[in-house]
């Protein structure tokens, strides 16, 4: 069976509709015949189900400008995994913007209304704006044509921690932290603020509070230091620059949502988070790693994959807090094995 290239689609006859669309979900019916996207035609040429497109076999067609090679690699991989999928073309699928393919649940096809994944194809050398992620699976093709699937989402980040610190606890601003002398026991045990200076004692006699924790507590009136909130803010900006304000905004938002953020330094993140803290002595593992970025951040897929791999290796979910002048939006990413 042969087909012809017509603009940006490949046209085949009635027999092709019955054999390829009705039986295996390729293309779209069009007035009794079949219209194929070039990547679908390339896959059928590769399988030997099509003889040629305008006289071109698989090698010639893939080498032509009609079919992007990376799209073909991802399309073939998903077909090999047993999925039916359709190119995200206007008029073929609902909401095609931002995706290259829609993938149907196993056993489903384009004649059904269910979609399992929206897939965007990128090279490992590309860049991807964070604003364009969140409802799409990123299929990253590396230099050896291996494909990594990264599922991105826009999660609701909330928790159930309910602790109100007391007012007016005195502290001393020293270098890049605040020391709280004779703190209320609950400040650490139930609020999980700071770290004890002596971790072996049964009572916390001195509590070391980070600058971002201190800035939050001073603003709430729970902590007092010489110079007030401005002293803590100025110290934070001196050691971190404008990044400190972004981190503080995210810290405040998480605390206000019942989530306890703690440093994520040893995981290469800004924070690790606990959704429901009742007692530090009965603390469960943290659930999220949070990296604070500007709202206009652009990812290199390699860096995104590194963050996701690290979070998965320590059994956490990777979340990015995207901050702009007016809002914070949340973006999560994790490995997906289709």
HELIX and SHEET records of a PDB file:
HELIX    1   1 UNK A   14  UNK A   16  1                                   3    
HELIX    2   2 UNK A   17  UNK A   22  3                                   6    
HELIX    3   3 UNK A   23  UNK A   24  1                                   2    
HELIX    4   4 UNK A   38  UNK A   47  1                                  10    
HELIX    5   5 UNK A   58  UNK A   63  1                                   6    
HELIX    6   6 UNK A   69  UNK A   80  1                                  12    
HELIX    7   7 UNK A  130  UNK A  132  5                                   3    
HELIX    8   8 UNK A  185  UNK A  189  1                                   5    
HELIX    9   9 UNK A  211  UNK A  220  1                                  10    
HELIX   10  10 UNK A  228  UNK A  240  1                                  13    
HELIX   11  11 UNK A  243  UNK A  256  1                                  14    
HELIX   12  12 UNK A  265  UNK A  267  5                                   3    
HELIX   13  13 UNK A  280  UNK A  282  5                                   3    
HELIX   14  14 UNK A  301  UNK A  313  1                                  13    
SHEET    1   A 5 UNK A  28  UNK A  30  0                                        
SHEET    2   A 5 UNK A  33  UNK A  37 -1                                        
SHEET    3   A 5 UNK A   9  UNK A  12 -1                                        
SHEET    4   A 5 UNK A   2  UNK A   6 -1                                        
SHEET    5   A 5 UNK A  52  UNK A  53  1                                        
SHEET    1   B10 UNK A  85  UNK A  87  0                                        
SHEET    2   B10 UNK A 101  UNK A 103 -1                                        
SHEET    3   B10 UNK A 117  UNK A 123 -1                                        
SHEET    4   B10 UNK A 137  UNK A 141  1                                        
SHEET    5   B10 UNK A 147  UNK A 153 -1                                        
SHEET    6   B10 UNK A 328  UNK A 336 -1                                        
SHEET    7   B10 UNK A 317  UNK A 323 -1                                        
SHEET    8   B10 UNK A 288  UNK A 294  1                                        
SHEET    9   B10 UNK A 271  UNK A 274 -1                                        
SHEET   10   B10 UNK A 260  UNK A 263 -1                                        
SHEET    1   C 2 UNK A 127  UNK A 129  0                                        
SHEET    2   C 2 UNK A 298  UNK A 300 -1                                        
SHEET    1   D 5 UNK A 195  UNK A 196  0                                        
SHEET    2   D 5 UNK A 206  UNK A 210 -1                                        
SHEET    3   D 5 UNK A 177  UNK A 181 -1                                        
SHEET    4   D 5 UNK A 169  UNK A 174 -1                                        
SHEET    5   D 5 UNK A 223  UNK A 224  1                                        
END                                                                             
